[in-house]
Amino acid sequence: MPPEMAGAPELAPQQPVNLRVSTADGVHALHTEVHRVDLQSGRVAVGWPMANRRLFPITAGQVLMVEFSPGDALYRREVLVESATTEEPPTLVLLPISDWQRLQRRQAARYSVELRPTTAARLLPTGEAQPFEATMRDVSTSGIRLATTVDLQIGDVIELSFGTPSGGAELWLRVSVVRTAGSEVGCQFLEPSAAERERIVQFIFAQQAATARS
């Protein structure tokens, strides 16, 4: 493999990364975090990402992409899944087979999650809050996708809260429904600040990782 390019990023334990996996039904962006790094070989051990409460189907010998966003840059490299173990904690060992590539960051890149808000409620015109159950399916810096059996309409405003596994709400946010598709709705963040939206996304990633470990 050619030498690393100048200014290439360095991964570290607990660093959030995303795995981009191609399957017969499309390309999946899966959030996980680094467990350990072998600086000499470049091998990286990461948590095995989950989807729909199950380990996403990944096998040894498979080639996929790792994406890493230090600051406002986006880096990507191709890796080989050297091993995949389901022993606790489920882990993938990834061997780099290409250099990092610096890409223009997509502000609305969407990543799969599987997370239930502590509370979810539709805000009615009367000012009342109508609670309902929901599961978050994906997230980006522009919004989220929710699955729910409640009949939501475009323009509805939803208030969500997220808590830590130990209990207690840590984050409150509001979104507006911008599209509907059966039991799923696409929602846009109402927070105007890009920095605030980025903080929300990172919080959600951290909560999913903590929930998967518990």
N, C-alpha and C positions, 0 to 999 in steps of 0.2 A: 504494500500500500504506500502511496507517495507520502512524503512528510506532511505534517499538519501545516495548514496555511497560517501565516502570521496573523495574530489577533484572534485565533480560533478560541471558542469558549471552552471552559473547563467545567465538567460536571462535579457535583459533590453530593454526599449523602443527604437525604431529605429534600433534594432539589426536585421540584415538579417538572415533569417532562410529559410529552404526548407521543404515543405510538400510532403511526398511521398504517393501517392494515388493509390490504386489498382482499376481498372475498368475492364470491359469485354474485352477491347481492349489493356490491358497491364498495366504496372506500370508507373505513371507519376510523375516526379520530378518538383514541382512548386515553384518558388521563391516568397517570400513575406517578410514582416518585422513585428516585434513586435510592438503593439500599447501600451499595458499596461500589467503589471504583478501583480498578487495577491500573495504576498510572503507567506501568511498564508495557503491558499488552494492549491497553485501551479498553479491555472488557468492562462492561457495566452490568451490575445486577440490579434489576428493577422489580417492583411489585407486579404480580400478574394482574392485569386490569380485569374488572368485572363488567358485565352488562346483563341487565335483567336478573340481578342477584346471583349470577353464575359466572365462573371464570370464562372469559372470552376465548373461543377456540383458537389456540395458537400452538404450533408444534415445533419441536426441534428440527432444524434444517430450513425453516421458513425464513424468507427475506422480507424485511419491513423497514419502515422509516422511523427514526427518532427525531422529534422536534423539540427545540429548546429555545426559550425566549428570555435571554438576559437583557433587562432594560427594555428598550423599544425595538430591538432587533429580533429577527427570527432566523434560527439556524436549523438546518436539516442534514441528516446523514443516513446512508443506507447501512443496515446492520444485518447480521446473520444470527438467528436464534440458536445459540450453541447448546443450550439445555433449558428444559422447562420442568420444574418440579412442583408438585402439588402439596408437598410437605409444608407445614406451617412455619413461616408464612410462605404462601405460594410465590415462586420467584422465577423470573426469566433471566438467563445470562446472555447478554448480547455482545457479539464480536463485531467491531466496525469493519466494513469492507469498502468504505469510501471516506473521503475527507468531508469535513463540515462545509456546507454551502450556505452562504448568507443570502436570504431572500427578502423581498419586500414584504413587510408584515401585512397580513390580511386582517383588517380591523374587525371583521365579522366572522372570522374562522370559528366554526362550531364544533364543540367537543361533547362526546357522549358522557352522561352521568346517570346515576340511578339514586335519587335522593328524595326523601319525603320532607317537606317543610314541617316545622313544629306546628305552625298554624297557617291556614289559607282562608281568605275571606273575600267575597265580592263586595265592593263598596257600593251601596245603593244610592240613588239620587236623594233619598231622604236623610242620608248620613249614617244609616244603619250599616252594620257589617254582617253579611250572610256567610257563615262558615261553611266550608266544604272540604273534602279530602282530595288530595292531589299528589302526584309523583312527578318530579322533574326528570325529563328525558335527555335534554341537552342544554348547553349554555354557550353563549358567546358574549363579547363585549357590547353587543347591541340588544340582547334579550335572551329569553329562555323558551323552552317548549315544555308544556305541561300535559299530563294525561289525567283525565278526570271524567267521572260519569255525570257531572253537573252540566247543564245546558248553558254554556257561556256564549255571549254574542260579541261581535266585533265592536270595539269601543268600551267594553266593560273594563273597569279598573279593579285590579286585584292587589290585595296587601298580603305579603308573605313574611313569615319570620323563620329563622333558622337558629337552632341551639346547638351547643356542644354535646357530645355523648354523655357528659356528666350532668346535663340538665341546665336549663336557663337559656332564654333567648339572647343571642349575641348580635343578630343582624335583622333589621327590618327593612323591607323594600317594597316599592309599588311598581307594578307593571300594567300595561294596557294591552288588551287583546287586539291583535292586528290581523289574525287569520284563524280559521277553524277548519278542522279536517276530522270528522267523526268524533272520537272521544279525546282527540288531542287539539290543543290550541297553541298558536305561536304568540308570544307576548314580547313587547318592547319595554325596556327599562324607561322609567320616567325621570331617573336621575340625569340631570343635564351635563354633569362633569364626566369627562372621559376617565379621569383618575379615579373617581368614585365607582364607575362601572367596572374598571379593572380590579379594584379592591373587592367588589362583590364577587367577581368571577374567581379570584384567588381564594376567597373565603369558602365558596362552594366547593372548590377542588379540595381544600384542606379538610372540610367536613366529610366529604365522601371518602377520602383516604382514611380518616379517623374511624368512620363507621365501618369500613371494610376490615380494619384491624381489630375491632372490638368483637 
